[in-house]
Amino acid sequence: MARTDEKSICPVCFTIWPIEQARKGYGTCPDCDSEAIGIELVPLDQFLKDETVESLRELLAKWEKAEGFYESYKQAKSKRIEAVIKMREAIERPRG
């Protein structure tokens, strides 16, 4: 798995970017245009610390019920949320 301290995440569409994306002065997501609503990319390791598996699963359930989005976008974002859930679960798993 890629190091989470080298990545950033868009909290709107859950696209994961190299951390340099935010450091180059363009701290918003070019995929979903989060700049329009003033939401910046977040370091992935911090995002994973702040969110719980339960909160992410709740978000996924709400997202899957959302209406008014293209189905292809809904599926893509659902897959990205599921990937983040797996990353968060990996943090919680005891090592050994």
C-alpha positions in Angstrom: 0.0 0.0 0.0 1.2 3.5 -0.8 2.3 5.6 2.1 -0.6 7.7 3.2 1.7 10.6 4.2 2.6 11.1 0.5 -1.1 11.4 -0.6 -3.9 13.9 -0.2 -7.6 13.3 -0.5 -10.5 15.4 -1.7 -13.2 15.2 0.9 -15.9 15.8 -1.7 -15.2 13.2 -4.3 -12.7 11.0 -2.4 -10.1 11.2 -5.2 -6.6 10.6 -3.9 -3.8 12.8 -5.2 -0.1 13.0 -4.7 0.5 15.4 -1.8 2.4 17.7 -4.2 -1.0 18.6 -5.8 -1.9 20.6 -2.6 1.6 21.9 -2.1 1.9 23.5 -5.6 -0.6 26.2 -4.7 -3.5 24.4 -6.2 -5.0 22.9 -3.0 -8.4 22.0 -4.5 -9.5 18.9 -6.5 -9.5 19.4 -10.3 -11.7 16.3 -10.7 -14.8 17.7 -8.9 -13.9 21.4 -8.8 -14.1 21.6 -5.0 -12.6 25.1 -5.4 -16.1 26.3 -6.3 -17.3 25.4 -2.8 -14.1 26.3 -1.0 -13.1 22.8 0.1 -9.4 22.0 -0.1 -7.5 18.7 -0.3 -6.6 17.1 3.0 -3.5 15.0 3.8 -4.7 11.4 3.5 -3.0 10.3 6.8 -4.8 13.0 8.7 -8.1 12.2 7.0 -7.8 8.5 8.0 -7.1 9.5 11.6 -10.1 11.8 11.7 -12.6 9.4 10.2 -13.8 6.1 11.7 -14.8 3.0 9.7 -18.3 3.5 11.0 -18.6 7.1 9.9 -17.2 6.1 6.4 -19.7 3.3 6.1 -22.5 5.7 7.1 -21.3 8.1 4.4 -21.2 5.3 1.8 -24.8 4.2 2.7 -26.0 7.8 2.4 -24.1 8.3 -0.9 -25.6 5.1 -2.4 -29.1 6.5 -1.7 -28.4 9.9 -3.1 -30.3 10.9 -6.2 -29.6 13.3 -9.1 -26.1 12.1 -10.0 -24.9 10.2 -13.0 -24.8 6.5 -12.2 -21.2 6.3 -13.4 -20.1 9.0 -11.0 -22.0 7.4 -8.1 -20.3 4.1 -8.8 -16.8 5.7 -9.1 -17.2 7.6 -5.8 -18.6 4.5 -4.1 -15.5 2.6 -5.1 -13.3 5.4 -3.8 -15.1 5.5 -0.5 -14.8 1.7 -0.2 -11.1 1.9 -0.9 -10.7 4.5 1.9 -12.7 2.2 4.2 -10.3 -0.6 3.5 -7.3 1.8 4.3 -9.0 2.8 7.6 -9.7 -0.8 8.5 -6.0 -1.6 7.9 -5.0 1.0 10.4 -7.3 -0.5 13.0 -6.2 -4.1 12.5 -3.7 -5.2 15.1 -0.3 -6.0 13.6 1.3 -9.3 14.3 
